[in-house]
Amino acid sequence: MNDKTLAATATADEKPLKSYRVKLYIWNIHELFVDAPSEEDAEAQARRTLDVYGPEAFAWHSSGDEGFLVEERE
């Protein structure tokens, strides 16, 4: 069914239907404990670990969501 069909089938008191994209933003935090001389070195080591072993090398820490974002399709 296309937009023209939807608009043509709406009655006088109904608003025509529109198409919307709805996104749910979900986040996850994973952690990895490393021994390093500085924060920069710790981050570099974590990045190398991610590059070599992927996110499976990190332990899940927590997760949540930021809610929904609704955008009208053009």
N, C-alpha and C positions, 0 to 999 in steps of 0.2 A: 504494500500500500504506500503510495507516495504522498507528499504534503498536499497536493491539490485534491486528492481523494479524501484526506482527512478533513480539510476545510469544507469541502462540498457536503460531507455527511453531518457536520455540526448543525444542531438546531439553533433557532434564533436566540435562546437564552444561554446556550453553551459557548464557551470560548473555543476557538479551534486549537487543536493540540499542536504543540511545538516539540521539537526534538532537543534534548539536553544531554550533555556529557556530564556525568557525575563521577568525580574522583574521590576515593578514600585514601588519605595519606596515612600510611602505617610505617612506624619506624621500629627498628630492632637495634639493640646495643649488644655487641659482642666484645669480649675482653681477652687479653693475652698478657700474662705476667712475664716480663723480661728483666734481665740484669744488665744495666748499662750505666756508663759514667755520667750521662746527661739526658734530659728530656728529648733533645734532638736525636741522640743516638738510639734511645728507646723507640722513638717513632720510626726511625730508619730501619731498625731491626724488625719492627712489626710490619712495615711495608714489604720488606724482603720476604718475611714469612708468608704474608698474604699472596705475594706474587708466586712463590714456589708451591705453597700447599693449599691456597685458597681459603675461603672463609671457614672451612671445616676445622682449621687449626685453632680457631678462636672459640672460647666458651660463650654460650649465650648468657647475657647478664640481665636484660629486661627489655620490654617492648611496650608499645602503646600506640595511640593514634592521635592525629591532629584534627580529626573531623573530616567533613565533606567539603568539596569545592564543586559548585554547580555553575556550568557555563552553557549558555544557549549556543546551539550549533548554527553556523552560518551557511 
